[in-house]
Amino acid sequence: MEGIAGTFVQSALPCQHRTCSSQTMGRALQRVQTSKSRSDRRFAGNCKPFSSLKSGKAHKQNRGCLVQVQAAAQGTPVPKDSMLVVGSTGTLGRQVVRKALDAGYDVRCTVRPRQTPADFLRDWGATTVQVDLNDPTSIPAALVGIHTVVDCATARPEESAQKIDWDGKVALIQCAQAMGIQRYMFFSIHNCDKHPEVPLMQMKRCTEQYLADSGLNYTIFRLCGFMQAIIGNYAVPILEDKQVWGTSDDTKTAYLDSQDVARMALAALRSDATQGKTMTLAGPKAWTVEEVIALCEKYADAEADVTRVPVWLLKSTRNILKSFQWARDAADRLAFADILSSSETFSAPMDETYKMLDVDPSSITTLESYLQEYYTNIMKKLKQAGAQSRQSDFYV
């Protein structure tokens, strides 16, 4: 999530009427450090151990800070088109960045310190700042001069969900409180409130509650699934005659193109009706894994080599891994097997949401058209390159 220089600290504070003060930055850092000392333990599976972090007293202290800064009524106002995108290199984050830039926003992107820089974000016209949610003290300076925060981040498979999706998010929200952020958008998971047994979903639900109690002007979108994930999991392996892994369940997911999600997110920021709302974004139709594989076979004109993993085996593996401290994160991710065993449908009615966002339902990409376009484009590239294999080297 390039280094943040002292120039950001001297920019306008994201409160309405004042330049940044070291005192306000200090309050943000102190709040983060206090939060970390309280939450620096394994996620307990419910929100109660952390209720003290969202007390009304703490919220009043943040409001007091904001009022004091606004009362000074001097300096440069923070422009409403200033946006910070957290998780800007991910499947959704990069699309939010592009749509926001196209809409005229001044976009700042958080990037993690790493050897491979996110040059494509700067090429598009965004600025980058180094922020690591594992290090909450890196957050406050990135919020200087920002009006709107769009949080698209989530832990990668090799990372700790506890540190990113709970500790890091609590710190980010607290910094947003202390720095007077005017609009905050968070992306969660559909039905996270119905599955407290799945650690990541419970963390998302607790983050929703924490954000709602923070006093920030928020909008929460619960997502069902991205079409982009289908490419790596099914489309490319089928095209390359590689093994495809499936499960023996009837769970259905209403996938959305991440570009459509980004478009609806920008529409929500333009509407006052979305403030303080939690909404689910779902695709036009819900699909089982078996149906998705069949679609890929159809458009690839190939037969998939499918290995189906019984859900009971995933649940048994999770129970074994839970007994080892070093494997707890892997076990937590396998908790999704409990959802698979229930054959749940991840979808929701979208008519009211489309009206609220002023989005034409016919403009939403269907999975059929998405996969058909993908295979048409990649076959064209392969033909031009004279390639016989290594199709996954082509990015569409």
RAQUIVEN-V82238 format. One record per residue. N is the residue number from 1. PHI is phi in degrees with one decimal (none if undefined). Layout:
# RAQUIVEN-V82238
n=N phi=PHI
n=N phi=PHI
This chain:
# RAQUIVEN-V82238
n=1 phi=none
n=2 phi=none
n=3 phi=-34.2
n=4 phi=-97.2
n=5 phi=-85.4
n=6 phi=-65.4
n=7 phi=-63.7
n=8 phi=-64.5
n=9 phi=-67.1
n=10 phi=-92.5
n=11 phi=-76.2
n=12 phi=-69.5
n=13 phi=-66.7
n=14 phi=-74.6
n=15 phi=-94.6
n=16 phi=-70.7
n=17 phi=-137.4
n=18 phi=-153.9
n=19 phi=-73.2
n=20 phi=-66.4
n=21 phi=-120.4
n=22 phi=-64.1
n=23 phi=-65.4
n=24 phi=-66.8
n=25 phi=-59.6
n=26 phi=-63.8
n=27 phi=-61.5
n=28 phi=-62.4
n=29 phi=-64.4
n=30 phi=-63.7
n=31 phi=-63.7
n=32 phi=-64.4
n=33 phi=-65.3
n=34 phi=-65.4
n=35 phi=-60.7
n=36 phi=-62.9
n=37 phi=-66.0
n=38 phi=-82.1
n=39 phi=-103.6
n=40 phi=-80.1
n=41 phi=-150.1
n=42 phi=-61.9
n=43 phi=-55.3
n=44 phi=-86.5
n=45 phi=92.8
n=46 phi=-149.0
n=47 phi=-88.9
n=48 phi=-61.7
n=49 phi=-60.7
n=50 phi=-111.8
n=51 phi=-62.7
n=52 phi=-66.6
n=53 phi=-72.2
n=54 phi=-117.9
n=55 phi=-71.8
n=56 phi=-62.0
n=57 phi=-61.7
n=58 phi=-62.9
n=59 phi=-63.4
n=60 phi=-64.1
n=61 phi=-63.0
n=62 phi=-63.4
n=63 phi=-62.8
n=64 phi=-60.9
n=65 phi=-61.1
n=66 phi=-63.6
n=67 phi=-62.6
n=68 phi=-62.0
n=69 phi=-68.4
n=70 phi=-65.9
n=71 phi=-63.9
n=72 phi=-66.0
n=73 phi=49.1
n=74 phi=-144.8
n=75 phi=95.3
n=76 phi=-95.4
n=77 phi=-63.9
n=78 phi=-79.7
n=79 phi=-67.6
n=80 phi=-67.6
n=81 phi=-92.0
n=82 phi=-87.5
n=83 phi=-131.8
n=84 phi=-110.4
n=85 phi=-105.0
n=86 phi=-96.2
n=87 phi=81.4
n=88 phi=-76.1
n=89 phi=-97.8
n=90 phi=-81.4
n=91 phi=-55.4
n=92 phi=-86.4
n=93 phi=-55.5
n=94 phi=-65.3
n=95 phi=-72.9
n=96 phi=-61.9
n=97 phi=-59.4
n=98 phi=-63.5
n=99 phi=-64.6
n=100 phi=-66.7
n=101 phi=-63.1
n=102 phi=-62.4
n=103 phi=-85.2
n=104 phi=95.2
n=105 phi=-72.9
n=106 phi=-90.2
n=107 phi=-101.8
n=108 phi=-111.5
n=109 phi=-116.2
n=110 phi=-82.2
n=111 phi=-130.4
n=112 phi=-79.3
n=113 phi=-61.9
n=114 phi=-158.4
n=115 phi=-71.2
n=116 phi=-92.7
n=117 phi=-73.9
n=118 phi=-87.9
n=119 phi=-62.6
n=120 phi=-62.7
n=121 phi=-66.6
n=122 phi=-70.4
n=123 phi=-61.7
n=124 phi=-73.6
n=125 phi=118.3
n=126 phi=-86.8
n=127 phi=-104.7
n=128 phi=-121.8
n=129 phi=-143.8
n=130 phi=-77.3
n=131 phi=-139.1
n=132 phi=-124.0
n=133 phi=-64.4
n=134 phi=-73.0
n=135 phi=-124.4
n=136 phi=-55.7
n=137 phi=-69.5
n=138 phi=-84.3
n=139 phi=-82.4
n=140 phi=-54.0
n=141 phi=-63.5
n=142 phi=-69.3
n=143 phi=-90.6
n=144 phi=-65.7
n=145 phi=80.4
n=146 phi=-106.1
n=147 phi=-96.4
n=148 phi=-125.4
n=149 phi=-110.4
n=150 phi=-117.1
n=151 phi=-99.2
n=152 phi=-107.7
n=153 phi=-79.6
n=154 phi=-155.1
n=155 phi=-67.8
n=156 phi=-79.5
n=157 phi=-55.0
n=158 phi=-85.5
n=159 phi=-106.2
n=160 phi=-83.2
n=161 phi=-63.7
n=162 phi=-58.4
n=163 phi=-75.2
n=164 phi=-87.6
n=165 phi=-87.1
n=166 phi=-124.5
n=167 phi=-56.8
n=168 phi=-65.6
n=169 phi=-71.3
n=170 phi=-60.4
n=171 phi=-63.9
n=172 phi=-63.9
n=173 phi=-66.8
n=174 phi=-63.5
n=175 phi=-65.0
n=176 phi=-62.8
n=177 phi=-60.5
n=178 phi=-65.9
n=179 phi=-93.4
n=180 phi=71.4
n=181 phi=-61.7
n=182 phi=-90.2
n=183 phi=-144.9
n=184 phi=-137.9
n=185 phi=-116.9
n=186 phi=-128.9
n=187 phi=-105.8
n=188 phi=-120.3
n=189 phi=-120.5
n=190 phi=-58.6
n=191 phi=64.9
n=192 phi=-62.9
n=193 phi=-76.0
n=194 phi=-98.7
n=195 phi=-133.6
n=196 phi=-66.7
n=197 phi=-76.8
n=198 phi=-100.1
n=199 phi=-52.9
n=200 phi=-64.1
n=201 phi=-68.1
n=202 phi=-68.3
n=203 phi=-64.2
n=204 phi=-63.4
n=205 phi=-63.9
n=206 phi=-65.1
n=207 phi=-65.0
n=208 phi=-57.3
n=209 phi=-64.5
n=210 phi=-62.7
n=211 phi=-65.8
n=212 phi=-63.4
n=213 phi=-85.7
n=214 phi=-77.7
n=215 phi=89.5
n=216 phi=-74.1
n=217 phi=-81.9
n=218 phi=-114.5
n=219 phi=-137.8
n=220 phi=-117.5
n=221 phi=-112.3
n=222 phi=-94.8
n=223 phi=-107.2
n=224 phi=-95.0
n=225 phi=173.9
n=226 phi=-101.4
n=227 phi=-63.1
n=228 phi=-59.1
n=229 phi=-66.3
n=230 phi=-66.7
n=231 phi=-61.7
n=232 phi=-71.1
n=233 phi=-80.4
n=234 phi=-131.8
n=235 phi=-60.6
n=236 phi=-69.5
n=237 phi=-56.9
n=238 phi=-65.4
n=239 phi=-65.4
n=240 phi=-98.2
n=241 phi=57.5
n=242 phi=-100.5
n=243 phi=-67.7
n=244 phi=-114.8
n=245 phi=-98.4
n=246 phi=-129.5
n=247 phi=-127.5
n=248 phi=-91.4
n=249 phi=-143.7
n=250 phi=-113.3
n=251 phi=-61.7
n=252 phi=-115.6
n=253 phi=-131.2
n=254 phi=-91.0
n=255 phi=-68.2
n=256 phi=-124.2
n=257 phi=-69.8
n=258 phi=-61.0
n=259 phi=-66.6
n=260 phi=-68.6
n=261 phi=-62.3
n=262 phi=-62.3
n=263 phi=-63.0
n=264 phi=-70.6
n=265 phi=-63.7
n=266 phi=-66.4
n=267 phi=-63.9
n=268 phi=-65.0
n=269 phi=-69.1
n=270 phi=-87.1
n=271 phi=-113.4
n=272 phi=-71.0
n=273 phi=-67.9
n=274 phi=-90.3
n=275 phi=-68.6
n=276 phi=73.7
n=277 phi=-109.0
n=278 phi=-118.5
n=279 phi=-132.7
n=280 phi=-96.6
n=281 phi=-107.2
n=282 phi=-132.2
n=283 phi=-76.7
n=284 phi=-64.5
n=285 phi=-149.5
n=286 phi=-95.1
n=287 phi=-126.9
n=288 phi=-82.9
n=289 phi=-60.6
n=290 phi=-61.1
n=291 phi=-68.9
n=292 phi=-64.3
n=293 phi=-61.4
n=294 phi=-62.6
n=295 phi=-63.5
n=296 phi=-62.0
n=297 phi=-61.2
n=298 phi=-63.0
n=299 phi=-80.6
n=300 phi=-86.3
n=301 phi=54.0
n=302 phi=-147.4
n=303 phi=-105.1
n=304 phi=-82.6
n=305 phi=-94.0
n=306 phi=-98.2
n=307 phi=-111.7
n=308 phi=-94.0
n=309 phi=-98.7
n=310 phi=-62.3
n=311 phi=-61.3
n=312 phi=-62.3
n=313 phi=-69.8
n=314 phi=-62.8
n=315 phi=-67.5
n=316 phi=-66.3
n=317 phi=-61.9
n=318 phi=-61.7
n=319 phi=-61.2
n=320 phi=-69.7
n=321 phi=-65.0
n=322 phi=-60.8
n=323 phi=-79.8
n=324 phi=-112.1
n=325 phi=-58.4
n=326 phi=-70.9
n=327 phi=-110.2
n=328 phi=-62.1
n=329 phi=-63.6
n=330 phi=-64.3
n=331 phi=-63.7
n=332 phi=-61.5
n=333 phi=-69.3
n=334 phi=-72.9
n=335 phi=-62.6
n=336 phi=-63.6
n=337 phi=-60.8
n=338 phi=-63.4
n=339 phi=-71.9
n=340 phi=-59.9
n=341 phi=-69.6
n=342 phi=-92.5
n=343 phi=51.1
n=344 phi=-78.5
n=345 phi=-107.5
n=346 phi=-95.6
n=347 phi=-158.5
n=348 phi=-162.8
n=349 phi=-62.0
n=350 phi=-117.8
n=351 phi=-57.0
n=352 phi=-66.8
n=353 phi=-66.0
n=354 phi=-58.4
n=355 phi=-64.6
n=356 phi=-62.6
n=357 phi=-91.6
n=358 phi=56.9
n=359 phi=-113.4
n=360 phi=-78.2
n=361 phi=-55.9
n=362 phi=-69.7
n=363 phi=-85.4
n=364 phi=-81.0
n=365 phi=-67.1
n=366 phi=-88.4
n=367 phi=-64.3
n=368 phi=-60.2
n=369 phi=-67.9
n=370 phi=-64.1
n=371 phi=-69.4
n=372 phi=-62.7
n=373 phi=-65.1
n=374 phi=-60.0
n=375 phi=-66.7
n=376 phi=-62.3
n=377 phi=-67.0
n=378 phi=-73.9
n=379 phi=-65.1
n=380 phi=-63.6
n=381 phi=-66.0
n=382 phi=-64.7
n=383 phi=-66.3
n=384 phi=-65.1
n=385 phi=-85.9
n=386 phi=66.4
n=387 phi=-83.4
n=388 phi=-112.6
n=389 phi=-154.4
n=390 phi=55.9
n=391 phi=-61.9
n=392 phi=-71.2
n=393 phi=-73.9
n=394 phi=-93.9
n=395 phi=-103.0
n=396 phi=-114.2
